Amino acid sequence: MLANGFQPDGDPYHAGYGFGLDMRVLTDVSASGLAGSVGEFGWDGAHSTYFWVDPHEALYGLLMLQLNPNGDDPIGQQFKQLTYPALLD
């Protein structure tokens, strides 16, 4: 297992996450810099696919793209960040 439990140190896309049940699990909301709840889980897939499940909010998100190469494109995290404020409206 890697130093922070998921990705090499300095990975800005997975700060605050650990690894469990074969996917990323949010363990520190403030370290992630993203909206979410402790225990949220999900995965970043090939070609910029992205999903997360937040049991605390009874919420899930699924983004299916065909962006190749996906590289370090943060579109999944941006999608997630735009979803949580919509819960307040």
Secondary structure in CASP SS format (residue, H / E / C, confidence):
PFRMAT SS
TARGET T0000
AUTHOR 0000-0000-0000
METHOD secondary structure of the structure
MODEL  1
M C 1.00
L C 1.00
A C 1.00
N C 1.00
G C 1.00
F C 1.00
Q C 1.00
P C 1.00
D C 1.00
G C 1.00
D C 1.00
P C 1.00
Y C 1.00
H C 1.00
A C 1.00
G C 1.00
Y E 1.00
G E 1.00
F E 1.00
G E 1.00
L C 1.00
D C 1.00
M E 1.00
R E 1.00
V E 1.00
L E 1.00
T C 1.00
D C 1.00
V H 1.00
S H 1.00
A H 1.00
S H 1.00
G C 1.00
L C 1.00
A C 1.00
G C 1.00
S C 1.00
V C 1.00
G C 1.00
E C 1.00
F E 1.00
G E 1.00
W E 1.00
D E 1.00
G C 1.00
A H 1.00
H H 1.00
S H 1.00
T C 1.00
Y E 1.00
F E 1.00
W E 1.00
V E 1.00
D E 1.00
P C 1.00
H C 1.00
E C 1.00
A C 1.00
L E 1.00
Y E 1.00
G E 1.00
L E 1.00
L E 1.00
M C 1.00
L C 1.00
Q C 1.00
L C 1.00
N C 1.00
P C 1.00
N C 1.00
G C 1.00
D C 1.00
D C 1.00
P C 1.00
I H 1.00
G H 1.00
Q H 1.00
Q H 1.00
F H 1.00
K H 1.00
Q H 1.00
L H 1.00
T H 1.00
Y H 1.00
P H 1.00
A H 1.00
L C 1.00
L C 1.00
D C 1.00
END
